[in-house]
Amino acid sequence: MSSDGAHARVHFPVDVSPVALERFCWILVGVSLVGDIVTTFVGLHMGLAESNPIARSAIEGYGLVGMIALKAFAVGIGLVCRPLLPVAYRAIVPAGLAVPWTAAVFINLYMISTVI
């Protein structure tokens, strides 16, 4: 890590451009979004309950469409906020979506494995 006085710079072992990192993070958003939706509905069909009250309300009221709309809303907020950041920091937006959704996939998989 080095600093130019105003910004800390992290040096990766390989050269990763901010654009490439952001692209990877958006791909991870897509994969984790689908994984979260699929594992959530598999768990619900196996008798598990949704622990997120907002997601639970969307699912109870509108089913799969409600869950997709909720995820689309979150991605939309991210896309609206993305241009507010400098290019070097834009990957934080998809990372902020992908990290919790990826964690949710693993939690869902664990919970499903306890029911099987």
C-alpha positions in Angstrom: 0.0 0.0 0.0 1.3 3.5 -0.8 -0.1 7.0 -0.5 0.1 10.0 -2.8 -0.7 12.2 0.2 -4.5 12.4 -0.5 -5.4 8.8 -1.4 -4.1 5.4 -0.3 -3.3 3.1 -3.2 -3.4 -0.7 -2.9 -1.1 -2.6 -5.2 -2.6 -5.9 -6.3 -0.3 -8.8 -7.2 -1.7 -8.6 -10.7 -2.5 -5.4 -12.6 -6.3 -4.9 -12.2 -7.8 -1.8 -13.6 -10.7 -0.1 -11.8 -12.9 -0.9 -14.8 -12.0 -4.6 -14.8 -12.6 -4.8 -11.1 -16.0 -3.1 -11.4 -16.9 -5.5 -14.3 -16.0 -8.5 -12.1 -18.0 -7.1 -9.2 -21.1 -6.6 -11.5 -20.8 -10.2 -12.7 -20.6 -11.3 -9.1 -23.8 -9.2 -8.4 -25.6 -11.1 -11.1 -24.5 -14.5 -9.9 -25.2 -13.8 -6.3 -28.5 -12.3 -7.1 -29.7 -15.4 -8.9 -28.1 -17.6 -6.3 -29.9 -15.8 -3.5 -33.3 -15.9 -5.2 -33.0 -19.6 -6.1 -31.7 -20.7 -2.6 -34.3 -18.5 -0.9 -37.2 -20.1 -2.7 -35.8 -23.6 -2.4 -35.5 -23.0 1.4 -39.0 -21.6 1.5 -40.4 -24.7 -0.3 -38.6 -26.9 2.2 -40.3 -25.2 5.1 -37.7 -22.6 6.1 -38.6 -19.0 6.7 -37.2 -15.7 5.3 -35.5 -13.8 8.1 -35.3 -10.5 6.3 -38.6 -8.7 7.2 -38.6 -6.6 4.0 -37.9 -9.6 1.7 -40.4 -11.7 3.7 -43.1 -9.0 3.1 -42.3 -8.8 -0.6 -42.4 -12.6 -1.0 -45.6 -13.0 1.0 -47.3 -10.2 -1.0 -46.0 -10.8 -4.5 -44.0 -14.1 -4.5 -41.2 -14.4 -6.9 -42.1 -11.1 -8.7 -41.8 -9.3 -5.3 -38.4 -10.7 -4.7 -37.2 -9.9 -8.2 -38.6 -6.3 -7.8 -36.8 -5.9 -4.5 -33.5 -7.0 -6.0 -34.1 -4.8 -9.0 -34.8 -1.8 -6.8 -31.5 -2.4 -4.9 -29.5 -2.7 -8.2 -31.3 0.4 -9.5 -30.2 2.4 -6.5 -26.7 1.2 -7.0 -26.7 2.2 -10.7 -28.1 5.7 -9.8 -25.4 6.2 -7.1 -22.5 4.8 -9.2 -21.8 7.9 -11.2 -21.4 10.0 -8.0 -18.1 8.2 -7.3 -14.8 8.6 -9.0 -14.0 5.8 -11.5 -11.4 4.3 -9.2 -14.0 3.8 -6.5 -17.0 2.7 -8.5 -16.4 -1.0 -7.8 -17.6 -0.4 -4.2 -21.2 -0.1 -5.5 -21.5 -3.6 -7.0 -19.3 -5.0 -4.2 -21.8 -3.6 -1.7 -24.5 -5.5 -3.4 -22.6 -8.7 -4.1 -21.0 -9.3 -0.7 -24.3 -9.5 1.4 -26.0 -11.5 -1.4 -23.1 -13.9 -1.6 -23.2 -14.3 2.1 -27.0 -14.9 1.9 -26.4 -17.7 -0.6 -24.0 -19.5 1.7 -26.3 -19.0 4.7 -29.2 -20.3 2.7 -27.2 -23.3 1.5 -26.2 -24.1 5.1 -29.9 -23.8 6.3 -31.1 -26.0 3.4 -28.4 -28.6 4.3 -29.8 -28.8 7.9 -33.2 -29.7 6.5 -32.2 -32.3 4.1 
